[in-house]
């Protein structure tokens, strides 16, 4: 198990959201991310908790994420409105880099996760 995982309560039924991007939604609680620019993005859900159950959130190291569109490796990634990974645009919160290219929405790809940072554009 990764040392870059923390536990919090699922604020909603997240049983269908494994490998989706999460936000801190309250005291010791997480929910699906829906806006790339919010600073509460905290990582990727690695299990399938129902509402009130323990959610395992990975925020660093090698992991997996569900793509929300085609992504070309090694793009920096953020969330779309459904908690899926997309290429980050200026002003968004970058949470990692794609290690694989996704062809379509719903692909689960390998990534390197990092603590979220505000993306200002290409390096």
ChimeraX attribute file (.defattr): number of C-alpha atoms within 10 A of each C-alpha:
attribute: neighborCount
match mode: 1-to-1
recipient: residues
	/A:1	5
	/A:2	11
	/A:3	9
	/A:4	15
	/A:5	17
	/A:6	15
	/A:7	15
	/A:8	18
	/A:9	21
	/A:10	26
	/A:11	22
	/A:12	15
	/A:13	15
	/A:14	22
	/A:15	15
	/A:16	11
	/A:17	22
	/A:18	21
	/A:19	24
	/A:20	28
	/A:21	31
	/A:22	30
	/A:23	22
	/A:24	20
	/A:25	17
	/A:26	12
	/A:27	9
	/A:28	12
	/A:29	19
	/A:30	29
	/A:31	26
	/A:32	25
	/A:33	25
	/A:34	17
	/A:35	18
	/A:36	25
	/A:37	19
	/A:38	15
	/A:39	14
	/A:40	17
	/A:41	29
	/A:42	25
	/A:43	30
	/A:44	31
	/A:45	31
	/A:46	19
	/A:47	18
	/A:48	18
	/A:49	21
	/A:50	17
	/A:51	15
	/A:52	15
	/A:53	18
	/A:54	19
	/A:55	28
	/A:56	21
	/A:57	24
	/A:58	28
	/A:59	26
	/A:60	21
	/A:61	16
	/A:62	16
	/A:63	19
	/A:64	22
	/A:65	26
	/A:66	24
	/A:67	28
	/A:68	24
	/A:69	17
	/A:70	16
	/A:71	23
	/A:72	16
	/A:73	17
	/A:74	15
	/A:75	18
	/A:76	25
	/A:77	29
	/A:78	31
	/A:79	29
	/A:80	21
	/A:81	13
	/A:82	15
	/A:83	27
	/A:84	27
	/A:85	35
	/A:86	25
	/A:87	23
	/A:88	25
	/A:89	18
	/A:90	12
	/A:91	14
	/A:92	22
	/A:93	26
	/A:94	28
	/A:95	29
	/A:96	27
	/A:97	22
	/A:98	26
	/A:99	19
	/A:100	16
	/A:101	18
	/A:102	22
	/A:103	14
	/A:104	13
	/A:105	15
	/A:106	15
	/A:107	18
	/A:108	20
	/A:109	20
	/A:110	18
	/A:111	24
	/A:112	19
	/A:113	24
	/A:114	18
	/A:115	16
	/A:116	20
	/A:117	15
	/A:118	18
	/A:119	19
	/A:120	13
	/A:121	11
	/A:122	8
	/A:123	4
